[in-house]
């Protein structure tokens, strides 16, 4: 059994619509199924499904979709006491997604996104000492006032002694430019204890050579850096060492949700005091499970499902 730890996650939550049945293109669909979505919400659900204690810090629209989001989080046993509502024209994120592994289309509606309305007042009142770990999803750094609020949350959490983690979560359509993203991510990464991202995201952070940048980050204050490479596995840098980790090959239904499930299982492994290589392996297993299931939040595995999968499925070596 994994020991419970209290996590606070900052980032977006919204509504996902999936073209049904699996394999259907969006433009051909007559039926869509709904699910909770958004990277921060997915990670929170992943942690809750693995028996962790987790709260979400975000802002949602003061309408039926905002209420849908909060109700769904409550059903997954994710704490919602730090979720604020905003009125006006702000709206929750809507993603229209396909359950297809090849040529998977994902249409994201982020105009006037409610989560970007999170401000400094929202984060100043959080009882950070109630938590052990703060997880930031990087999209919340893309625009003001969310950017300043997120950086303040990191500062306040560090003062309270929390472990600070960032999932880079780069979504180019949310940023003014790649250069702005690189500068902002660099500022945040320097404040974090753990940085997790994929090869494309680290390349954006570096404005070039992502793998060299990832390795250099690990030399600062003994950070843990996980550099993910999709089907090629990952490289982890820590304590002047590095190691490669393979994947669990599966027949995927779709590519979405893998990174969020990786983060959830990785972090729960760390809090259970598994060695670092085992934590990365757990993350890889959770990612493999999620891509074989419909949806993201609904696809997150339980602890028993994760352990059974790791026993019954082969793990590739690099």
Secondary structure, DSSP 8 states (H G I E B T S, - for coil): -----EEEEES--EEEEEEESTT--GGG-SEEEEEEE-HHHHHHHHHHHTT-EEEEEEEEESSHHHHHHHHHHHHTT-B-TTEEEE-TT-B-EEEEE---SSS--EEEE-TTBGGGG--HHHHHT--GGG-SEEEEEGGGGSSTTHHHHHHHHHHHHHHTT-EEEEE----GGGSS-HHHHHHHHHHHHTT-SEEEEEHHHHHHHHTS-HHHHHHHHHTSTT-EEEEE-GGG-EEEEETTEEEEE-------S-STTHHHHHHHHHHHHHHTT--HHHHHHHHHHHHHHHTTSSSSGGG---HHHHHHHHHHS-----
